[in-house]
């Protein structure tokens, strides 16, 4: 039988959480002096410059791909809180909070080894810590009122969607995560829950667009690509390349998603890009 998810109590008109839920007694621990936030480039509580609260299964410091490409740019007009999936750790439940990019605050929950329960139980453990940090942490305080929540994975949606005074919900579907090896068995049910409550859905591929459009009335295909400004720095003479990487032919280093992104423009562009890379001996 498919699992039903109830989630926080919200209303469509106000999109505000009934904050009688999720109250826990333990508070976020400080890890020494916290860094001062970068100077805001916008007023997040005025006009169109609302904050963005991203829920992502990918790590900010992993591959520079769709989330990094989008939010490094959206941060010019919106404060971004990038919430990653929990990582196992020793000690008590806590939050690692940093600012890896101007106006992008990274939040990594640290889950004690052996914590019982499922994904929902773990996120409920972190809700009061996040609420506390939003009020008190110098990188977060007074910056993330009335955010738009932006989900890349549906796993945390039953607990997190609609919290923190969210004004709206975006589901940005990069991949069919249910088809991944070792995918959680209930991820499809969680995605149905998210789709039923999202205000808008973006997809990274056209087949994904066709699939999600069957379940939501406001779906847009927004294809993935290669961030030329970011990866182009590899061709600068000042870029230091490790010896173990410098001798590898450039095309051999291109991951499959890079070839897929180039192929969106068609076979001619793909061949031209490959030829250009080989001629220039670009360092990828």
C-alpha positions in Angstrom: 0.0 0.0 0.0 1.3 3.4 -0.9 2.3 5.5 2.0 0.3 8.7 2.8 2.1 11.8 3.9 0.4 14.5 5.9 3.2 17.1 6.5 2.9 20.5 8.3 -0.5 22.2 8.4 -0.5 25.0 5.8 -3.1 27.0 4.0 -2.8 27.8 0.3 -3.8 31.5 0.7 -1.2 32.3 3.4 1.3 29.4 2.9 2.2 29.7 6.6 3.0 26.9 9.0 0.8 26.2 11.9 3.8 26.4 14.3 2.2 24.3 17.0 4.1 21.4 15.6 7.7 20.4 15.7 8.7 21.8 19.1 11.8 20.2 20.6 13.8 21.0 23.7 17.4 20.9 22.5 19.0 24.0 21.0 21.7 24.5 18.3 25.2 24.4 19.7 27.7 27.1 18.9 31.1 26.1 17.5 33.1 29.1 18.5 32.8 32.6 17.0 30.5 32.5 14.0 31.6 34.4 10.8 30.0 37.6 9.9 27.7 37.5 6.9 28.7 39.2 3.7 27.3 42.6 3.1 23.8 42.2 1.7 23.4 43.2 -1.9 19.7 43.4 -1.7 16.8 43.8 0.7 15.4 40.3 1.1 12.1 41.5 2.8 11.1 44.0 0.2 9.5 43.8 -3.3 10.7 41.0 -5.5 14.0 40.3 -3.5 12.5 37.5 -1.4 14.8 34.9 0.1 15.2 31.4 -1.3 15.4 28.3 0.9 16.8 25.4 -1.1 16.4 21.7 -0.1 19.0 19.7 -2.0 20.4 16.2 -1.9 23.6 17.4 -3.6 26.5 19.0 -1.8 27.4 22.6 -2.6 31.1 21.7 -2.8 30.6 18.6 -5.0 30.2 19.0 -8.8 29.4 22.5 -10.1 26.1 21.8 -11.8 22.5 23.0 -12.0 22.0 24.1 -8.3 25.3 25.9 -8.2 24.8 27.5 -11.6 21.4 28.8 -10.7 21.9 30.0 -7.1 25.3 31.6 -7.6 23.4 33.9 -10.0 20.1 34.2 -8.1 22.1 35.3 -5.1 22.6 38.6 -6.9 19.0 39.4 -6.0 18.0 36.9 -3.4 19.5 35.6 -0.1 19.9 31.9 -0.6 19.8 29.3 2.2 21.1 26.0 0.8 20.0 23.1 3.1 21.7 19.8 2.4 20.7 16.3 3.5 22.0 15.2 6.9 25.5 13.7 7.3 26.3 11.2 10.0 28.5 12.5 12.8 29.6 11.9 16.4 28.1 13.8 19.3 24.7 15.6 19.4 22.6 16.8 16.5 23.9 20.1 15.2 24.1 22.3 12.2 27.2 23.3 10.2 26.6 26.8 8.8 28.9 28.6 6.4 28.8 31.0 3.5 30.7 29.4 0.5 29.5 32.0 -2.0 28.4 35.6 -1.4 24.8 35.5 -0.2 24.6 31.7 -0.4 24.5 30.2 3.1 25.2 26.5 3.3 23.5 24.5 6.1 24.6 20.9 6.7 22.7 19.0 9.4 24.9 16.6 11.4 23.0 13.5 12.5 24.4 11.4 15.4 25.4 7.8 14.4 22.7 5.3 15.1 19.9 7.8 15.4 16.7 5.8 15.2 13.8 6.5 12.9 13.3 7.3 9.2 13.9 10.4 7.1 10.9 12.2 8.5 12.0 11.5 12.1 15.5 12.8 11.3 14.2 16.0 9.8 11.8 16.6 12.7 14.9 16.4 14.9 16.5 19.3 12.9 13.4 21.6 12.6 13.9 23.3 16.0 17.6 23.7 15.4 17.0 25.4 12.0 14.3 27.6 13.6 16.7 28.6 16.3 19.5 29.3 13.8 17.1 31.4 11.6 16.5 33.6 14.7 20.0 33.8 16.1 22.8 32.8 13.8 24.6 35.9 12.3 24.5 34.5 8.8 20.8 33.8 9.0 19.1 36.2 11.4 16.6 38.6 9.7 17.5 37.4 6.2 15.1 34.5 5.5 11.6 35.7 6.4 8.9 34.5 4.1 11.1 32.5 1.8 10.3 30.6 -1.4 11.2 26.9 -0.8 13.0 25.2 -3.7 13.2 21.4 -3.6 15.5 19.2 -5.6 14.6 16.0 -3.7 11.2 15.1 -2.4 12.7 13.2 0.6 12.4 16.0 3.1 9.1 17.5 1.7 6.6 15.8 4.1 8.4 17.5 7.1 9.9 20.6 5.6 7.4 21.8 3.0 5.4 24.8 4.2 7.6 25.5 7.3 9.5 28.7 8.1 6.7 31.0 6.8 7.2 29.9 3.2 5.4 31.9 0.7 5.6 29.4 -2.1 7.1 26.1 -3.3 9.2 25.2 -6.3 10.1 21.7 -7.4 13.1 21.6 -9.6 13.4 18.0 -11.0 16.9 17.3 -12.3 16.5 13.5 -12.6 14.1 10.7 -12.1 15.5 9.9 -8.7 13.2 6.9 -8.2 15.1 5.1 -11.0 18.5 5.5 -9.3 20.1 2.5 -7.8 19.6 2.3 -4.0 16.8 4.9 -4.2 14.6 5.0 -1.1 11.6 2.8 -1.7 9.1 5.5 -0.8 10.7 8.3 -2.9 8.0 8.1 -5.6 5.3 8.6 -2.9 7.2 11.5 -1.5 7.4 13.0 -5.0 3.7 12.7 -5.5 3.2 14.6 -2.2 5.6 17.3 -3.4 4.0 17.6 -6.8 0.5 17.9 -5.2 1.7 21.0 -3.2 4.2 22.7 -5.5 3.3 26.0 -7.0 5.6 25.5 -10.0 7.7 22.7 -11.4 10.9 22.9 -13.5 12.5 20.0 -15.1 16.1 19.5 -16.4 15.0 17.3 -19.4 12.2 17.3 -21.9 11.2 13.7 -21.1 11.0 14.7 -17.4 8.8 17.6 -18.5 6.4 15.3 -20.3 6.3 13.0 -17.3 5.7 15.7 -14.7 3.2 17.6 -16.8 0.9 14.6 -16.4 0.7 15.4 -12.7 1.0 19.2 -12.4 -0.6 22.0 -14.4 2.4 24.4 -14.2 5.6 22.7 -15.5 8.4 24.2 -17.4 11.3 22.6 -19.2 14.5 24.4 -18.2 17.4 22.3 -19.7 20.7 21.8 -18.0 23.9 23.2 -19.4 27.6 23.7 -18.9 28.6 26.9 -17.0 31.2 28.4 -19.4 32.2 31.1 -16.9 33.0 28.6 -14.2 34.7 25.8 -16.2 36.3 28.2 -18.6 38.7 29.2 -15.8 40.4 25.8 -16.4 41.9 27.3 -19.6 43.5 30.2 -17.9 47.3 30.1 -17.8 47.1 31.0 -14.1 45.1 27.8 -13.3 47.2 25.3 -11.4 46.5 21.7 -12.6 47.7 18.7 -10.6 50.3 16.6 -12.4 48.0 13.6 -12.2 45.3 15.4 -14.2 47.4 17.5 -16.6 48.4 14.5 -18.8 44.9 13.2 -19.3 43.3 14.0 -22.7 40.6 16.6 -22.1 37.7 14.7 -23.7 38.4 11.7 -21.5 37.7 13.9 -18.5 34.3 15.1 -19.6 31.6 13.5 -17.5 28.5 12.1 -19.3 26.3 15.0 -18.1 28.7 17.4 -19.9 28.3 15.5 -23.2 24.5 15.3 -22.7 24.4 19.1 -22.1 26.4 19.9 -25.2 24.3 17.5 -27.3 21.2 19.6 -26.5 22.4 22.0 -29.1 22.6 19.3 -31.7 25.3 17.0 -33.2 27.1 19.8 -35.1 27.7 21.8 -31.9 28.8 18.6 -30.1 31.4 17.8 -32.8 32.6 21.4 -32.9 33.0 21.5 -29.1 34.9 18.2 -29.1 37.2 19.3 -31.9 37.8 22.7 -30.3 38.6 21.1 -26.9 41.2 18.8 -28.5 42.8 21.5 -30.5 43.2 23.8 -27.6 44.2 21.1 -25.1 41.8 22.6 -22.7 42.3 21.6 -19.1 39.0 20.3 -17.8 
